[in-house]
Amino acid sequence: MTQFPGEYAPLLVLVLVLAALGTLALLGLAFAAYRRRGTRPYLLVVAVLVLLVARTVVGIGTVFAVVPMLAHHLVEHSIDLLTAAVLLYAVYTTPLGTAD
Amino acid sequence: MADTRTRIETSIETHPGIHFSEIVRRLELAPGQVQYHLKRLRADDTVVAEPVYGKTHYFPPEYTDWERDALALLRRETAGGVVAYLLANGPATPAAVADSLDIARSTLEWHLDRLVDHQLVSKHRDQSNHVTLTVDQRDRTVQLLREADPTLRERMVDRFTRLVDKLLDQ
């Protein structure tokens, strides 16, 4: 935990734990919804939330010195790029609903 | 051991349509223990198991096939809401139901497919092909709707799909 000023470390760990719980709960919901519907938009929602969980995992990895700071930034911002790409793809491929 | 079995039986009687993991959670028992007792209860026809859309629900034996399917469906908040609206307001068009419940048409249609499949709701078309929705077995459906209480998880998954459908439908 050398990269962080000491007094912020417990706060950071707390935030990471809460983020992990929150994103995992959301991912669970998204996965249940995908199993129910089985459509591509729901699969993309699962993909985005997997990326969100991955961010927290990398964050926890850095706090416990498993992921070095340099790799941390590269991975985190690559995940942002991927998230944007998945969402843009989802938006672009959402067809106009057919009214009946 | 008979005591545990009675608790499982009571839990199924008070929550008809309960599923396996919920019995384990509510009674704080080991899954293997619940599995063992359910097997015995099913063998002497004290409870009936019914797989509905990928999940096994458990019922007391007095429920008919139609009632078991209906109850499993009504435990979903949106499906229950659609049926409750039709019971309260009488026959209505899909557009009126979707508007009133503030759900996307895709959400409504997904639930209607299942409600129609299981003869809870029927679609009537007039000469100009306009659809009207009605509840088939009014009295029994009202009763079942009262017994159906969705778990927190079911409620959350239901609300999550409504939200995503709405976002995608705009």
HADDOCK unambig.tbl for C-alpha pairs under 7 A between the chains (distance, minus, plus):
assign (segid A and resid 29 and name CA) (segid B and resid 157 and name CA) 5.45 0.50 0.50
assign (segid A and resid 29 and name CA) (segid B and resid 160 and name CA) 6.93 0.50 0.50
assign (segid A and resid 32 and name CA) (segid B and resid 157 and name CA) 6.56 0.50 0.50
assign (segid A and resid 33 and name CA) (segid B and resid 157 and name CA) 5.96 0.50 0.50
assign (segid A and resid 33 and name CA) (segid B and resid 161 and name CA) 5.97 0.50 0.50
assign (segid A and resid 94 and name CA) (segid B and resid 168 and name CA) 6.83 0.50 0.50
assign (segid A and resid 97 and name CA) (segid B and resid 169 and name CA) 6.73 0.50 0.50
